[in-house]
């Protein structure tokens, strides 16, 4: 195997996607809302799982926080 292919395959070893359930994703998004830390991973979770504003409000998120992210929420 050539050096380039070996490097490419070696880089892909650590790029695994962790298994996450919808409930875990909701908890992580809610935790990010409570900390006011809306980073890319939070936005990715919202769009990946199709989280709606009603779900977040039922779990206890503040109305102002949910409305600030309304563009991403279903």
C-alpha positions in Angstrom: 0.0 0.0 0.0 1.3 3.4 -0.9 2.1 6.1 1.7 -0.8 8.4 0.7 -3.5 5.6 0.9 -2.0 4.5 4.3 -2.3 8.1 5.7 -5.9 8.5 4.4 -7.0 5.2 5.9 -5.2 6.1 9.2 -7.0 9.4 9.4 -10.4 7.8 9.0 -9.9 5.5 12.0 -10.7 8.3 14.5 -13.6 9.8 12.5 -16.3 7.5 13.8 -19.8 8.7 14.5 -21.0 7.9 18.0 -24.4 6.2 18.4 -26.9 8.6 19.9 -30.6 8.3 20.5 -33.2 11.0 20.0 -33.6 11.3 23.8 -29.9 11.9 24.3 -29.9 14.4 21.5 -32.7 16.3 23.1 -30.9 16.3 26.5 -27.7 17.7 24.8 -29.6 20.4 23.0 -31.5 21.3 26.2 -28.1 21.4 28.1 -26.7 23.7 25.5 -29.7 26.0 25.7 -29.4 26.3 29.5 -25.7 27.2 29.1 -26.3 29.6 26.2 -23.7 27.8 24.1 -25.2 27.4 20.7 -22.3 25.8 18.8 -22.2 23.9 15.6 -22.7 20.6 17.2 -25.9 21.8 18.8 -27.2 23.1 15.4 -26.2 19.8 13.8 -28.2 17.8 16.4 -31.2 20.0 15.8 -31.2 19.5 12.1 -30.2 15.9 12.1 -33.0 14.8 14.4 -35.6 17.3 13.3 -36.2 18.6 16.8 -39.2 20.8 17.0 -39.7 23.8 19.2 -42.7 22.1 21.0 -40.4 19.2 22.1 -37.9 21.6 23.6 -40.6 23.7 25.4 -42.1 20.5 26.9 -38.7 19.6 28.3 -38.3 22.9 30.0 -36.3 25.1 27.6 -37.0 28.9 27.9 -39.3 30.4 25.3 -36.7 33.1 24.4 -34.0 30.5 23.7 -36.3 28.5 21.5 -37.4 31.5 19.6 -33.8 32.6 19.0 -33.2 29.2 17.2 -36.6 29.2 15.4 -35.0 29.2 12.0 -33.5 25.7 12.7 -36.4 24.2 14.5 -39.3 22.5 12.8 
